[in-house]
């Protein structure tokens, strides 16, 4: 499976020449068994990008495709067998049980007039066990914490058994333990051949598990490539207007890279720019 975005742009008022361009000439690709992390400051269009990829919003220009087929033209039931989406856990939760929420993920695999089979119930139980949701099985979604609801939404997506999972800030409302569960789960899905795309406010998480990274800024520019080549101190300065230091820590046999923000860069201070679709300017 290959998901590709080619020369894509988005504006809420595409016919207005003076309207702000949220996303400008975005291009990237991800294949089965890869993880792509999308980073950028608030207002850079990270969530908008995900919504455009899946066809919830219409690109002003360009396209997003799966194996060469325009996502906007794929029949919905077939599309949701290929892609699963995990939104941010915001707003009022439904009164259904956690198990029922996760079962919704099986909708694209259950006939229109059919009931869930033993296979469906087994798939739901396996997903809940993987995400430590089994004890919440019969709890109502409006009675659990925001972090627990986020895990239930991830469970709903995994229950669909998609080829690609797209997550919008999946770790934002979670404690350290559940953040690690999410990161470990994404690595397991990658190992099983799934493509994973996630927005994040944690560059450390991207450095930890992502193969590729897409860095956005508020001017509509983007930088795409291997995660360790995109997430650099100069690129972070350009996108976030923050001076940072990237360091390494070895724990056991594994080395981890970490980003520490040091200072806010003033608006008038020059920082390295981003080449659209290219690499940081020196």
C-alpha positions as CSV (number, residue, x, y, z in Angstrom):
1,X,0.0,0.0,0.0
2,X,1.3,3.5,-0.9
3,X,-0.4,6.7,0.2
4,X,0.8,9.8,-1.6
5,X,0.0,13.5,-1.5
6,X,1.2,15.4,-4.6
7,X,1.6,19.1,-5.0
8,X,-1.4,19.7,-2.7
9,X,-2.6,23.1,-1.4
10,X,-5.5,24.2,0.7
11,X,-7.3,27.5,1.5
12,X,-10.7,28.0,3.0
13,X,-11.4,30.5,0.3
14,X,-9.6,29.1,-2.8
15,X,-11.2,31.7,-5.2
16,X,-10.0,34.6,-3.1
17,X,-6.5,35.6,-4.2
18,X,-5.9,37.4,-0.9
19,X,-7.1,34.5,1.3
20,X,-4.5,32.9,3.5
21,X,-3.1,29.6,2.1
22,X,-3.1,27.1,5.0
23,X,-1.1,24.4,3.1
24,X,1.0,25.2,0.1
25,X,2.5,22.7,-2.4
26,X,2.6,19.8,0.1
27,X,4.1,16.5,-1.2
28,X,5.0,13.3,0.6
29,X,4.5,9.6,0.5
30,X,4.3,6.7,2.9
31,X,4.2,2.9,2.2
32,X,3.3,-0.2,4.2
33,X,5.5,-0.7,7.2
34,X,6.4,2.9,7.6
35,X,5.6,5.6,10.2
36,X,5.2,9.3,9.2
37,X,5.1,12.0,11.9
38,X,3.6,15.4,11.1
39,X,4.9,18.3,13.2
40,X,4.5,22.0,13.4
41,X,3.3,24.9,15.6
42,X,-0.3,25.6,16.5
43,X,-2.1,27.0,13.5
44,X,0.3,25.4,10.9
45,X,-2.6,23.2,9.5
46,X,-1.7,19.8,10.9
47,X,-5.3,18.7,11.5
48,X,-6.4,20.4,8.3
49,X,-3.9,18.3,6.4
50,X,-5.2,15.1,7.8
51,X,-8.8,16.1,6.9
52,X,-7.7,16.9,3.3
53,X,-5.8,13.6,2.9
54,X,-9.0,11.7,3.8
55,X,-11.3,13.8,1.7
56,X,-13.2,15.4,4.6
57,X,-12.0,18.7,3.1
58,X,-11.3,19.3,-0.6
59,X,-7.9,20.2,-1.7
60,X,-7.6,23.6,-3.4
61,X,-5.0,22.0,-5.7
62,X,-3.2,18.6,-5.9
63,X,-4.5,15.3,-4.7
64,X,-4.1,12.4,-2.2
65,X,-4.0,8.9,-3.6
66,X,-3.8,5.3,-2.4
67,X,-2.0,3.0,-4.8
68,X,-2.5,5.7,-7.5
69,X,-6.3,5.9,-6.9
70,X,-7.7,9.3,-5.9
71,X,-9.0,9.0,-2.4
72,X,-11.8,11.5,-3.2
73,X,-13.2,9.0,-5.8
74,X,-13.0,5.8,-3.7
75,X,-16.3,4.5,-2.4
76,X,-16.6,5.2,1.3
77,X,-17.1,1.6,2.5
78,X,-14.0,0.5,0.6
79,X,-12.0,3.5,1.7
80,X,-12.6,2.8,5.4
81,X,-11.3,-0.7,5.0
82,X,-8.0,0.8,3.8
83,X,-7.8,3.8,6.2
84,X,-8.8,4.3,9.8
85,X,-8.9,7.7,11.4
86,X,-8.4,8.6,15.1
87,X,-9.6,12.1,15.9
88,X,-8.6,14.1,19.0
89,X,-10.8,13.1,22.0
90,X,-12.6,16.5,22.4
91,X,-16.2,17.5,23.0
92,X,-18.9,15.5,24.8
93,X,-18.5,11.8,24.6
94,X,-21.2,9.3,23.6
95,X,-23.1,7.3,26.2
96,X,-22.3,3.9,24.5
97,X,-20.0,1.4,26.2
98,X,-16.3,1.3,25.5
99,X,-16.8,-2.2,23.9
100,X,-19.5,-0.7,21.6
101,X,-17.2,2.2,20.6
102,X,-14.5,-0.2,19.6
103,X,-17.0,-2.4,17.8
104,X,-17.9,0.6,15.6
105,X,-14.5,0.0,13.9
106,X,-15.8,-3.3,12.5
107,X,-18.6,-1.5,10.6
108,X,-16.9,-1.6,7.3
109,X,-16.4,-5.4,7.6
110,X,-20.0,-6.2,8.8
111,X,-22.8,-6.5,6.3
112,X,-25.4,-3.6,6.3
113,X,-28.1,-5.9,7.7
114,X,-25.8,-8.2,9.6
115,X,-24.9,-8.6,13.3
116,X,-21.3,-8.8,14.6
117,X,-20.0,-12.4,14.4
118,X,-17.8,-14.3,16.8
119,X,-14.8,-13.1,14.8
120,X,-15.8,-9.5,15.3
121,X,-16.2,-9.9,19.0
122,X,-12.9,-11.7,19.2
123,X,-11.2,-8.9,17.2
124,X,-12.6,-6.3,19.6
125,X,-11.5,-8.2,22.7
126,X,-8.0,-8.5,21.2
127,X,-7.8,-4.8,20.5
128,X,-9.0,-3.9,24.0
129,X,-6.5,-6.2,25.6
130,X,-3.7,-4.7,23.6
131,X,-4.6,-1.2,24.7
132,X,-5.4,-2.1,28.3
133,X,-9.1,-1.3,27.9
134,X,-10.5,-4.7,29.0
135,X,-11.4,-3.4,32.5
136,X,-13.4,-0.6,30.9
137,X,-15.3,-2.9,28.5
138,X,-18.7,-2.2,30.0
139,X,-18.1,1.4,31.1
140,X,-19.9,4.3,29.3
141,X,-17.6,6.5,27.2
142,X,-19.1,9.6,28.9
143,X,-18.0,8.2,32.3
144,X,-14.3,7.6,31.6
145,X,-11.4,10.1,31.5
146,X,-10.3,12.0,28.4
147,X,-7.2,9.9,28.2
148,X,-9.2,6.7,28.4
149,X,-11.6,7.9,25.7
150,X,-8.6,8.6,23.5
151,X,-7.5,5.0,23.9
152,X,-11.0,3.8,23.0
153,X,-10.9,5.9,19.8
154,X,-7.6,4.3,18.9
155,X,-9.2,0.9,19.7
156,X,-12.0,1.7,17.3
157,X,-9.6,2.4,14.5
158,X,-7.5,-0.7,15.1
159,X,-10.6,-2.9,15.2
160,X,-11.1,-2.0,11.5
161,X,-7.9,-3.8,10.6
162,X,-6.9,-1.1,8.1
163,X,-3.9,-0.9,5.8
164,X,-3.2,2.7,7.1
165,X,-4.0,4.3,10.4
166,X,-4.1,8.2,10.7
167,X,-4.1,9.7,14.2
168,X,-4.5,13.3,15.2
169,X,-2.3,13.9,18.3
170,X,-3.0,10.5,19.8
171,X,-0.7,11.1,22.9
172,X,-1.9,14.6,23.8
173,X,-4.3,13.6,26.6
174,X,-2.4,10.6,27.9
175,X,-0.1,10.0,30.9
176,X,3.4,8.7,30.4
177,X,2.4,5.1,30.6
178,X,-0.4,5.4,28.0
179,X,1.8,7.5,25.7
180,X,4.3,4.6,25.7
181,X,1.5,2.1,25.0
182,X,0.5,4.2,21.9
183,X,4.1,4.5,20.7
184,X,4.7,0.8,21.2
185,X,1.5,0.0,19.5
186,X,2.4,2.1,16.4
187,X,5.7,0.3,16.3
188,X,4.0,-3.1,16.4
189,X,1.6,-2.0,13.6
190,X,4.6,-0.9,11.5
191,X,6.3,-4.3,12.1
192,X,3.0,-6.0,11.0
193,X,3.2,-4.0,7.7
194,X,0.7,-1.2,8.4
195,X,1.3,2.4,7.4
196,X,0.9,4.9,10.2
197,X,0.6,8.7,10.1
198,X,0.3,10.8,13.3
199,X,0.3,14.4,14.2
200,X,2.2,15.2,17.3
201,X,3.3,18.1,19.6
202,X,6.2,15.9,20.8
203,X,9.3,15.9,18.5
204,X,10.8,13.4,20.9
205,X,8.1,10.9,19.9
206,X,8.7,11.5,16.3
207,X,12.4,10.9,16.7
208,X,11.7,7.7,18.7
209,X,9.5,5.9,16.2
210,X,9.0,7.7,12.9
211,X,10.8,6.7,9.7
212,X,9.7,9.9,7.9
213,X,8.7,13.4,9.1
214,X,6.7,16.3,7.6
215,X,7.5,19.6,9.3
216,X,5.1,22.5,8.7
217,X,5.3,26.2,9.5
218,X,2.6,28.9,9.7
219,X,3.6,30.4,6.3
220,X,2.4,27.2,4.5
221,X,5.9,25.9,3.9
222,X,6.8,22.3,4.5
223,X,9.8,20.0,4.8
224,X,9.6,16.2,4.2
225,X,12.2,13.5,4.4
226,X,13.8,11.0,6.8
227,X,12.8,11.9,10.4
228,X,16.4,12.3,11.6
229,X,17.2,14.6,8.7
230,X,14.0,16.7,9.0
231,X,13.9,17.1,12.8
232,X,17.0,19.2,13.3
233,X,17.8,22.2,15.6
234,X,17.7,24.6,12.6
235,X,14.5,23.2,11.2
236,X,12.8,23.5,14.6
237,X,14.0,27.1,14.9
238,X,12.5,27.8,11.5
239,X,9.1,26.2,12.1
240,X,8.5,26.8,15.8
241,X,10.7,29.9,16.3
242,X,12.3,28.2,19.2
243,X,16.0,27.6,19.9
244,X,16.5,23.9,21.0
245,X,19.2,21.4,21.6
246,X,19.0,17.8,20.4
247,X,20.8,15.3,22.6
248,X,21.2,11.5,22.8
249,X,20.7,9.2,25.7
250,X,21.6,5.5,25.8
251,X,19.5,3.2,27.9
252,X,20.5,-0.5,27.7
253,X,21.3,-1.3,24.1
254,X,19.1,1.4,22.6
255,X,19.9,5.1,22.0
256,X,17.2,7.7,22.3
257,X,17.3,11.3,20.9
258,X,15.6,14.1,22.8
259,X,14.8,17.7,22.1
260,X,15.1,20.4,24.8
261,X,13.6,23.9,24.1
262,X,16.1,26.5,25.3
263,X,14.7,29.9,24.3
264,X,12.0,31.7,22.2
265,X,13.4,33.4,19.2
266,X,12.2,36.9,18.6
267,X,10.1,37.6,15.5
268,X,12.7,39.9,14.0
269,X,15.6,37.4,14.4
270,X,16.4,35.5,11.3
271,X,16.1,31.7,11.3
272,X,16.9,29.2,8.6
273,X,14.0,28.9,6.2
274,X,12.3,25.8,4.9
275,X,12.6,24.8,1.3
276,X,9.1,23.6,0.1
277,X,9.5,19.9,-0.2
278,X,13.2,20.1,0.3
279,X,15.7,20.4,3.1
280,X,16.6,23.2,5.6
281,X,18.3,26.2,4.1
282,X,21.8,26.8,5.6
